[in-house]
Structures are given as C-alpha cells and as structure tokens.
Amino acid sequence: MKIKPLLINCLLFVAGCSPAVAQSSTANNVIIYIGDGFGLAPKTATRMALGQGKDGKRFTSDAGFQVLALDKLKYNATVTTHSLNSWITDSAPGASVYACGKNGKQDNEVIALNPANGQAIETILEAAKKQGYAVGLVSTARITHATPAAFASHIWFRDLEDYIAAQYIASTQAQYEAIFNASPTASYRYNATRDWQLPTPKVGVELDVLLGGGARHFLPRTAASPYKAVVDAAGNPITNGGTAVALSGTRADNVDLVDYAVQQRNYKYVNSRDALNNLDLSQFGPGGKKLLGLFNASHASYEQDRQTSAAWEPSLAEMTKMAIQVLQAKSNGKGFFLMVEAGRIDHLEHSNTGGISVVAGTGATNQFVVDADRPTYVGTGDAGVAATPSSPRTTNVYGSDYMIKEVLAFDYAVAEGRALLATPAGGRTLLLSTSDHECGGFAVTGLHDEANASGTGTKIRTYAGQITKSVAAEAGYATPTNLVRGDGGANGWFPEYVMTSFQGKDYPTPASPTGKRIVVSYASNPLTNGNGTAQSGTAGNHTPQDIWVGADDNTGTHAQQLVGRGLLDNTALTPLMADFLKLTDFGTPLGVRAGAQTQADTQLALFPVPFNDKFSVSFEVKQPAPVSVELFTETGQKVQTVVGERAYKTGTHSVAIDGTHLKAGLYIATVTINGQVVSKRTIKL
C-alpha cells in the first residue's frame, strides 16, 4: 500500500529537486579539442615513451597498448587543412573553419570574418549561447590567440589581441565602448572609426569561462593594477625564489580589463593553480558569476617548464576539469559548448625544439644547423631560437621531452572529457579532437644509442640489431638453428622511459642519460624552408599535411558519422557539432552510416521498477559487440561494475543485478554497447 506514494515522491524529487538527474536526460555537451600544429607523429612519440612495444604492449589487442585517451576515441578520420587563399593555413582560418563551418574557410590571419565584405560570421559558440548553452574557451596559448579567438571574436587581423580581449568581455555595444572609455588617456578612448563596433554575432553573447594565458592583453601597460600580483586561493602572494610572481600588462590604452570584468561583468578572476583548483563552485550557478583565469602574461608555460619552474600555473587538464564543472553549473541542465586548445605544441614545432643548433649570430640573425640528440638550451622550450653559440645547455632535458610532456598534458585534458562521456548524469556528450594544421614537419627519427652500434658517430639508431648465429661456425648456414634475435636480451629495441609523478599525474622521463630516449627532427627548418641557415622569423613553419581527427560520443549517433567516408574536408566537423546541439545554419551533417546501431534503436529495459532487492537489465545487441553494464548513483558516482567489457552475440540479453547492499534511492543502470552508452533510471524502495 505504501509503494505508490513512495514512488511518486521519488519521481517528484527527480523532476524538481535534483539538477544532476535533470541534466542526465536533457543536457547536450560538445567539447572540441584542438591540438595546435598537432600531427600524428607527436602522438606516436608520446605513446612510445609510455611503453608501446614493451612486453604486454606489443599488439593493439593487448590490454595496455592503447594507453592514450586520444587513442580511445573510437572514430577516426583525416581532414584537409588549406585556407581559402593559401595551400598552407595559419591558425586563424584553420580554427575559424571549426568555429563557423564552411563559411569560416577564409583567408590567412582573418578571424571569423569575411574579408571580401567585412561581415562577421556567427560561430557555433555564439549560436550555442543564444540557444541557452553555457560556453567556454580554454587554452595553453594566450586566450586571445588565433585559435580561441576564432570562436568568440571577429576581426580582420589575428594580432589585434587587445581588441579581441575587449570583444570577449563585452556583450553589448555600450559595454564595448565602456572598456575603451575606461582609458586614463583621452586619445585612447573609444573612437568609432578606429575601434569599429562590437560585431553583431557577439551581441548578447557572454562567455561563461575563459582560462589560459594572455594576461598582458587584459592588464594595463604602465598603470597599477591589483590583479597583476599572482595570488593563491586565500589571496596570499605566490613567490618564486623569494620574489613575488606578477603578471605584466601591455595594453597601450592602460585599460584594466580584468578590473572591468570583475567589477562590471560579474567575473570571478583567478591567476594561479591554487586559486583555480579551490574555487567555490556554488557561485557559478545560473545567473551567478562567470570565470576568468589568466595564468601567464603571454602563453602558459610549456608543460616541461611548468614542472621545473612554474608550478603555480595550472595544467591544461586542471583548466579543462574546472571549465567543465563551471559550465555544468551555469548551464542549468541545458548543456555546454567548450573549446580546449593545446596551443603550445605548435610553438615547439615553430622553434624546432630539439632539432636545430645555433652555430653563429644571435636573435633574428641566428645561423642554424640541423641537429638532433643534444640537450636543450637552458631556458624555456623556445630558448634555441634566441641562443648564441656559447649559450649553455641543460644536462638532462631533450627536445623530445618537451614534446612528449606537452602532448601528454593535452591527453590528460582529453581524459577529463572522456570522464564526462562515461558519466550518465553528465548528459549526452560529443568529443572531437583535431588540429588546425600540422607544424614543423615533426618526425620521430630514432633512439639514442650510447654504444653507437650503427658506427656513424651520431649515437642515433633506428632498427634493432640484426639476427645472428650463436655458433660462429654456422654464420654462413641457411638453416634456422642457434639464432639470436638482435637486441632480444634488452626486451628489443624500444624506448627506455620511467614514469615520474608531478601534481598527481605521471609523465615519462628518459630512464638515464645514456638510455634509449626518443630523438626528433623537423622537416621544416631553415635549411629546407628557404631560409638557408638563417632564422628568418621562426625556425619552422606550418605544413599542408592532412591531420588526424578523433571522435567519440555516448549516444552512438554523431561521432560514427566521420568514418567510412574517406578523406574529409575540415569543414565537416562543425555541422556535426551543431546538429548534436540542435543548432541550425551550420550546414548538413554527414549522416548516420548504413547499418550502424544507434542509441535510438537500442532497446534497454529495467524490471521491476521500483525494486526491493534485485532487478534485471535487458538490452538488445544488433551485431556482435563488446558490452559493459554499470550502476551509478543519481549524481554519477559509480556503485559497481556488473559486467566488464565482454563480447556479446547478436540478440536480446538480460543481466541480473543484486541490489541488496544498496541504500534506498534512485540509481542509473548504464549499458555500453560498442562504446555507445544507454541509460535508464530505477528506484530502490
């Protein structure tokens, strides 16, 4: 007699009192990850350093082989990268394509704007915000740099970053003018001819999250600002070697845009890892504060440098995790759109970090020689570009270390998205990982060989040693007896790295100074890109290579559309994201492949509902596939794995779940079929 009233009360609780549960059925989330300059070789180098090829990781079927979160994105494609006016794109149109779709394939250095008519092009972020989604940008580059700028600003030249910052913070023309009118110098105050106007697509669009580098475009150049000092969560100054850490500003108008954002636009501002990771999330509900985090005057430190000399800066994964949490809080169950950029992969490639040495000159007049397998110059990952022949080198850090750590930091950020993907309470989630272009022609050349087995003197070797006969008299025999595999005694010829922990994450480090570390090189360097031995701006340039795209979702509806179609244009991704968010005006998605099983045609049943001690989960498998069954609380906490990933044949299956140990309340049973998540709720009385 009491069952029905209790059931009604539980359902009322779900509908009216639990935002986490409400979100699980209605939220639509899209995260697009952009590795700037990211080709396939950096991903391969990182995976090799983590142990690919060692025992237990030699075959793709080995449980430990696919160790990167990027590798676990189930659907893969290759896409073109050229811009409208160049066979080699720069980041501005490269990212504008993802922001705007086909209309965004524009001229180099143009940000989400048609240079032919001067009209701004609406971005998917702007359209999503207008439809009620929370929106955010995260980058290890300056947050005003070309890639993030393409999603939330419109301008003819990517380097006008002070204006891009102003467009970010303003959502009306009055706010835009107020920013410039805050200048203490009359000549810098708003001028309609010089300063243009806030582009129409940005009107009414507020950015809920902005996290990255680039504080210099928000802070005044010479005027004082309380926001220049880097402080922890309690407001205490952060010091480095006894000196207080501070962020410099370069705004010539001396406008304190951070102060304006905090005082006039309801932003919470943080500039350290401690302040970011200890935020009170309750302040970010619908109508609450927005989040602005700027952690370096220019680009965020390379991950290698962050670990050695800038530990107060947050990692890309930490920024991504907090962005997801804040956007969830602000979306009120609608969902969110988030762009996450690993911006500094590109910069390592521009600098040819680990691939060139300075032989004469200094700065812009440097003369380079192609080099490899030598320690990096003392300083940052870019130190080689401005070094002199007498500049000191490190003793234990190599160019490959910089790239491997930078990619792994990106991968940890992708893992944060995958964690959301696997959480039923998080809603429907689509992840894409791509690049705006390849840079530098980055390649994995070989491994360091202290023994110089190749006899060339370079101490770089590619192949394992040849097979020999252990019996000298049989050296010329054709019969396969007494064979000794080359390098077999040392587990084969594979990289030797050990894992070191930093702030709770593991990163590979060369096992020893003489160990088999990865050696890298660059096809685009001064000698091959037309500069002779001179630097000429940067050591390496972008290349026109096709780039890799990875995708996954927990609906079985959109990520799969990328595969089985051959080479795609980079304009194919935006319609996919827009359709997932139910937005229009971004083109037609590719469409579901014939014969693919989607969530819409997957049957999932729970019985009985509600239950007392036991219940069963029934599901249909359209074609043989791996299946897992898990049980979560209403807030997304995993209670138990009922069935690990196990192969199921075609047909309808039922799994019994013993719930005697469960407390009364609402639970979510999740069935994952070939990577597709299907969930239903049940109640224990």
N, C-alpha and C positions, 0 to 999 in steps of 0.2 A: 504494500500500500504506500510505502514511502519512496519507492523508486522514481515514480514520475515527477513529484515535486523536486526531488534532488537533482534529477536530470535537467529540469527546466532551469533551476538555479545555476547549475554549472554552465549551461549554454548561455544564459544571460551574462555570466561572468566573462565568458569568452568574447561575446559580442561587444560588451560595453566597458569592461574594466581592464582588459589585458592588451596593451598596444603591441606586445611582441607577437601574440597569437593573431591579432587582427592583421598584422603585417605579413604573416606567413602565407596568407591566402590572396593578398592584394598587391603587395609590393613588387615592382619591376625594377631591377638594378642592372645597370650596364657599367662595366669597368673596362676601359681601353688602356692597355699598357703600351707605351711607345718607347722602345729602346733606341735612342737617337744614334744613328750610324751603325745599328746592330745587324750584322750579318750572321751567317751560320757558324763561321769559324770561332768567334768568341764563345759561343755556347758549347761548341765541341771542346775547346780548351778547358773550360770550366768543368765540364763533366769528366774529362780525362784526369784532371787534377784531383777530383773527388774519388777516383779509383776505378773508372771504367777500364776493363781489360784485366784487372786483377782477378784472383780466384773468386768465384761466385758472382762476378760481374762481367763475364765474357760474352754472354749471349743475351739478346733482348728479352728472352723468356726467363732469365734469371730474376729472382725477386728483387735484388738490389741493383739491377742495371740502370733503370730509368730513375736516377736519383734527383733530377731537377724538377721543380714544379713546372717549369716551362715544357719539359718533356711529357708531362702528364696531361697537357691539353690535348684532347683526343683527336681533334680535327686539324689538319694542316693543309696549307696551300702556299703557292708562291705568287707574288704580285709584282707588277711593274712599278717604276718609281718616277719616270720622267715628268717634268713640269710642262706647262703649255708652251713655253718658249725656249726650253733647254732639254737636251738629252740627259743631262745631269742636273738633278734638282738640288735646291738648298732646302733647309728645314721649313722655311715659311710656306711655300706651296706644298711641300711634302706633307706637312701637318694640316694645312688648310683643306686638303682633299679629304682627310678623315673627319674634319670638323664640318665641312659643307657638302660633301659628296661631289658629284660631277661638276657642279658649279665652282667648286673650290680648286679645280685644276687650273691654276693661274700662273702668272709669270714669277720668276725667281724674285725673292725678297719681299713679295707682297703678302700681306696678312688678311685673309678672309675678305678680300675686296677685289672687285673687277676693275683692273686698271684702264680698261677701254672707256668706261663711262663713269668711273669714280664711285660707283654704288657699292655699299657694304652688302655682304652676303650673309644671311642668317645662318648661324651654326646650330649643330644639333644640341649643344649645351644650352643655347639661348631658347631654342624651341622647347626643350625639356623643361626648363624653368618656367616658361609661360604656361605649361600644362600641369604645373603643380609639383614637379620633381625637385628634390634638393640637388644642387650641383656643386662640383668642386674640381680644383686643379692641384696637383702635387708634382713637384719636380726637384731633381738634384741640381738642375741648372738654375739660373735666375728665373724666378717665376714669371718675369716679363720677357723671357727669351722667346724665340720664334715659335717653338712647338706649343707651349701652353698658351701663348698669346693668340694663336690661331683659333682657339676655341671660345675666346671671350673678349676679343677686341678686333678692330678693323682699321687698317692703316696702310698707306702705300709703301712704307719702308720699315722693315723689321727693327732697325736700330733706334727708332724713336721710342725708347723704352719708358721715358718719363711720361709720355702721353699714354702709353699702354697701361701703365700703373694707374693713371687717373681714370681711364675708361673702366678698369676693374672695379674701382671703389665707387664710381658714380652709377646711378641708375636713372637719373633724370638730367635734363639739360641744366637745371638750376644747380644741382649738386656738382656737375662738371665745371660750371663756371665758378662755383664757390671754392673749389680746390685751387684754381689758379689765382683767384682773388684773395686767397689767404697769404699770398706772397708779400713779404715786407717791402719789396721793391716795386714801385709803381709800374715800371716798364715791363715787368713780367706778369702783370695781372691780365686777366682774360682779354683776349683780342680776337674777335670773331673771324678776322681774316687769317691771322696766324694760327690760331688754335683750333680752327674748324669748329665742328659741333659734335656732340655725342652721337655716334652712329645710331640710326633708327633701330636696328635689331637689338642693341644693348639697352634701349629704353625699357624700364620696367623689370630688368633682369638684375637680381642681386646674387653675387657669388657667396655661397654659404661657407666654403672652405678654400683658403689659399695657403699653401705650405710649400716652402722651398727657399732658395737663395734670392739674392737681388735686393737686399735692404737698401742699397745705395740709391735706387730709383724711388724710394718712399721717404727717405730721410734728407734733410737739408744739408747743403754742402758746407756752409760756414756757420749757420745759426746753431745754437744749442738745442738739444732735444733730450728729454728724459728717456727716450726709447732707444738711444744709441748704446747704452750700457747693457751688456748681456747678463741676465739675472736668472736665478733658479725659481722654483715654484713659490718659494717664500719671499721672493723679491730681493734676495741677497746677491751681491755681485759675484760673478764667476771669474776666477783668476787663472792665469796660466804662467807658471814660474814666478808667482808673486805679483804679476801685473794684471790689472783688471782687463777683461776682454771687452772690447767695444766694437760696434759696427759703424763704419763711416758712411756718410751720405754724399751724393754727387749732384743732387738737384740744384741746378743753377738758379732756379727761382726761389730757393731756400724755403719751399713749402714743406711743412712737416706732415706728410700724407698719412703717416701712422697715427699721429695725433688726431687728424681729421677722421680717420677710420674708427678710432676708439671713441672719440667724443661725439661725432655727428652720425656715424653709420652703424653703431652698435656692434662693433667687432671686439672680440677678445684677442689681445695681442700677446704672443709668446715668442721668445727668441733663443730658447735653449732646450736641450733634450729633457732636462729635469722638469721644466715648466710644461712642456708638451705632454709628457707621459703622466703627469699628475693633475691634469685638468679635471675639474668637476663637471661631469657630463650633464648634470641636471640643468645647467644654464643654457643648453643648446636646444631646447625643445622648440616646437613651432612658435614663431613669433619671438623667440629668445635670441641670444647672441649668435653672431657668426664668428668664424675663426680665421685669424690672420697670423701666420707663423713665418718669420723671416730669420734664417739662421746663419747667414753669411752676407757680407756686403755685396759680394759678387756671387759666383756659383758656389754651391755647397762643396765642401772638401771631398776630394776623391776618397773612396772607402779606405784605401790603403793609408792615406794621410789622416783621415778621421781617426783611425785606430792608433796612430802613433803620436798625433799632435793636436787633435781637435775633438776629443771625446765628448765635449759638451754639445756637439751638434747631433741631432737625431739621425738614425739610419733611414733609408728610404722605406724600409718595412715598417718602422715605427710611425713615420708620417702617414703611410697608407692605412695602417690599422686605425689610427686616430681619426683619419678622414672618414673611413667607413662608419665608425661609431658616431661621429658628429652628424654625418649625413643621414644616418638612420634616425637619429633623434629629431632632426629637423624636418624629415620628410613626412612625418605624421602618417606612416603606413603606405604612402604613395610609392616610395622608392627613390632612387637617385641615379644620376649620371656622374661618373668620375673619370678623369683622365690622369694617369700616373706616368710620368716620364723619367726614365733613367738617362738623363741628359749628358752625363759625363763620359759615357762610352765613346761617343763621338769625339770628345776633346782629347782623349788618349790617342785616338787614331790620327787626329789632325797633328798632334805633336810627335807622331811616330814613336811613342814611348817604348823604349826597348829595342828600337830598330835602327837608330842613327847615332852617330857620334859627331861632336864638334871638332873640327881639325884646324880652323882658323877663324878670325873675326869675332864679333860679339853682337848679340841682339839681332837686328834686322839684316846685318851684314854677315851673319854666320855662314861659314862654309862647312858643309856636312859631308860625311862619308857613310855609306850604308854599313851598318854594324849589327851585331847580334851577340847575345850571351855575355854581356857585360853588365855589371851593376848599374842601376840608375844613378843619375846625378843627385847630389844632396839638394833637398828642397822638395817641391811638390812634384806631381807626375808630369808637369809641363817644364821642369827645370832644364831639360835638354835643349829647348828651343832658344833659351837666352843664356846658355852656358858659354864658357870660354874654354880653350884647350887646357887651361890649368884648373878648371873647376873640379872640386873634389867629388868623388863618387861614394855611394853607400857601400857597405861591405856585404850586405845580405838581402837586398831588395832588388828585384829584376823587373823589367817591363812586363813580363807575363804575370807577375804577382799583382801589378796594378790592374790589369785587365780582368784577371780571374776574380779578384775580390769585387771589382765593380759589377761584373755580371752576376755574381752570387748575391750581392746586395739587391740587385734587381729581381733575382729569382725569389729571394725571401719576401719581397713585396708581392710578387705573383702568388706566393703561398698564402698570403693574407686574403687574397681574393678567392682562392680555392677553399679556404676555410669557410668563407661566407657561402660559397657554392654548395658546400656539404651540410649547411645548417638549414633545416626545413623552416625554422622560424624567420629566417632571413628573407624568404620570398623567392620569386623567380629571378635567377641571376644569369647573365651572359657575360663571359670574359673573352676578350680578344687581346692578343699580344702581337705587335707588329713593329715596323720601323718606318721612319720617313725616308730613309735611304741607307746605303752602305757607305762607309767612310774608310779611306786609307788603304783599301785592299788588304785588310788584316789577314794574316795567314799563320798557321801553326807550322813551323819549319822543321822542328825535330826536337831531340832531347840532348841536354848537356851530357857529354861523355868524358869524364875526367881521365879515363885511360887512353883517350884519343885512338880508339880502335880503328877508325877509318884512315888514320895515318895522314890526315890533311893538316893537322895543327890547329884546326878551328875548335876542336873539342865539341863539335856538334855532330850528331849521328842520327840517322833516320831508322834504318832497319835493324832487326835483331841479327846477331851473328849467324853465319852460315852453319848448316848441319855438317858435322864431321864424323869420322870414324874413330872410335876409341882405341882400336887396334891399328897401329901405324902401318902394318903390313897390308892392311885391307884398304888403304887410302884410295887405290885405283879400282877397287871392286865395284861392280854394279849391284851386287846382291845387298838387300837392306838389312844387314846384321851389324851389331855393335855400333848403332847410330847414337850420336849425342846431339840433342837439339841445341841450337845456338841460344845462348843466354837462358837456357832452361833452368839452370840452378838458381837463378835470381828471380824466379817467377816470370820469366820472359822479359822482353824489352818494353817496359811500360813506365810512365812517370812515377816518381817516388815523392809523395807528399804526406805530411802528417796534419791532423786537424788541430787547430788551436782555437780556443774559445775567447770571444770578445763580446761583452754585454749580452751574454746568453745565447749567442749564435756561433756556430762553428765555421771556420774558414780554413782552406788548405794553405799550408806553408811548405816550401821545399824541405825535404827531410834533413838535408845537410848541405853545406856549401859545395860539396863535391857530388851530391846526389843527382839523379836524373830529373832535372827540372825542365819544364817546357820552355822552348825557345821560340820567339815570334819574330815576324818580319812584316814589311808593308810593301805592297806593290806600288802604291802611290807615295813616292818620296821625291826629294829634289832632283835626283838623277833621272827619274822616269817621268815626272810630271812637267818637264820642260824648263826647269829652273837651273839646270846644270848642277852645281854643288851649292848654290845659294838658297837661302831660306825662302825669300820672296813671299812674305806674309805668314804662311804656315808650311810646315814640313810636308804634310799630306793633305789630300783633298778628297771630296766626295767622289764616289764612283757610280756608274749607271747600273750596277748589278741588281738583278731581281732580288727581292727579300722574302724572308720566311714569315708566314702568319700562322699562329696557333689559336685555336678557339675551343671553348667548352661552354656548356650551359647545363642547367639541371631541369630542363624542360624537354629536351630531345627535339626541339623544333627549329632552331636557328643556326647553331654552330655547325651542324652537319651540312648546311647548305653550301659551305665553302668547298667541299670535297667532291671528287668525281667530275670536275668540270675543266681540268687542265689549267693553264695559266690564266690568272685573273688580273684585271686592271685594279689599281689601288682604290679606285672609286667604288668598288663593290662592297666595301665594308660598311660605309655609312648607311645605306638603305637597310642593311641587316640590323644595325643597332636601332635605327629609327623605327623599324617595324616591331622590334621587340618592345619598345617603349610606346608603341601605338601612336607614333608621330607621323605626319604626312609631309609632303613636299620635299622628300629627300630621295626620290626615285623608287623603283620597284625592287624588292629583294629578289634574290636568286631563285627562291622556291625550294620546296622540300623535294629531295631526291625520290624517285620512284622506288617503292618497296621499303622505304625506311620506316621503322617503328617510332612513333612519336608518343608523347605523353597523352595526347588527345585520344589515341586509340588503344592506350594501355588500360586494362581494367584492374582495379585494385579494390578489394572488399575486406572489411573487418567484421568479425562476428564473435560473440554478440556485442552490441553497443547499447548501453554500457555493459561492463563486465564486472564480475566479483573477483575471481582468482585467475582464470585462464581465458584466453581468446585466441583466435586464429587469423592469419593474414593470407588472403588468397590473391594471386596475381597471374596474369597471362603473359607468356613469352611467345612472341611471334616467330622468332627464329632462334636457334641455339645461341646463348649469350651468358656471360658471367653475371651473377645476381648476388646482391647482398641485402640483408634485412636488418635494420637497426631500429632502436627505440629511443626516443628523445622526450625530455620534458617540454612543457609549453614554451620555455624560454630558450630552447635549443641545446640544452645540456644533454649529452649522450648518457643514457641509462645502461644500455647493454647492446652488444652486437649479437644478434640472434643467429644470423648466418653470415659468415665471412664471404669474401668473393668466391663463389662456387659456380661451376658450369651447370646450367640447366638446359634441358632439351625443350623443343617446341611443345607448347601445351599449357594447361592451367595447373597451377601448383598451389599447395596450401602448407603453411608453416604454423605450428602450434607455439604459442608463447605463454610461458608460465609467469604470471604476474602476482604470485602470492607475496613476493617480497616488496611489492610496490605500495607506496602510500596512496591514499585516495586523491584523485585529481585528474587533470587532463594530460594525455600523452599523445605523441605523434609517432605513428609507425611509418618508417621510410623504407621503400623498396627501390634499390638502384639496379636498373637493368641496362647493362652495357653502357654505363656512365650516365644514364637518364634517371633522374630522381622523381619518384611518385610518392606522395604522402597523403595520409588520411589521419584524422583525429579519433581518439577513443577516450572513454572516461572510465576510471575505476571508482566504484562506489565504496 
